[in-house]
Amino acid sequence: MFMRGEIMCFRPAAVSLDFDCPKCGAKVPLDATTCPECGAT
């Protein structure tokens, strides 16, 4: 049971460690310097 004024914090079930390439849309690992599909930086 929550008390009045208590703040609830939600976090995603899975943390994504990649992002979408702005040129081709492929998934790129967060630590990559270039896209493995198209070579974009």
C-alpha positions as CSV (number, residue, x, y, z in Angstrom):
1,M,0.0,0.0,0.0
2,F,1.3,3.4,-0.9
3,M,1.1,6.5,1.3
4,R,0.0,9.8,0.0
5,G,2.9,11.7,-1.5
6,E,5.0,8.7,-2.1
7,I,6.7,8.7,-5.5
8,M,6.7,5.5,-7.6
9,C,9.5,4.9,-10.0
10,F,9.1,2.7,-13.0
11,R,12.0,1.3,-15.1
12,P,11.8,-0.6,-18.4
13,A,11.9,-4.4,-18.2
14,A,14.8,-4.5,-20.6
15,V,17.5,-1.9,-21.1
16,S,18.4,-1.5,-24.7
17,L,22.2,-1.3,-25.3
18,D,21.9,-0.4,-29.0
19,F,20.4,2.3,-31.2
20,D,19.1,2.6,-34.7
21,C,21.4,3.8,-37.5
22,P,20.2,7.1,-38.8
23,K,21.0,6.1,-42.4
24,C,19.8,2.5,-42.8
25,G,17.9,1.8,-39.6
26,A,19.9,-1.2,-38.5
27,K,20.5,-1.9,-34.8
28,V,23.9,-0.7,-33.8
29,P,25.6,-1.6,-30.5
30,L,26.0,1.4,-28.2
31,D,29.8,1.1,-28.1
32,A,30.2,0.9,-31.9
33,T,31.8,3.8,-33.8
34,T,30.3,2.8,-37.2
35,C,27.2,1.0,-38.4
36,P,28.0,-2.7,-39.1
37,E,25.5,-2.7,-42.0
38,C,26.2,0.5,-44.0
39,G,29.4,1.9,-42.4
40,A,27.8,5.2,-41.4
41,T,29.5,7.0,-38.5
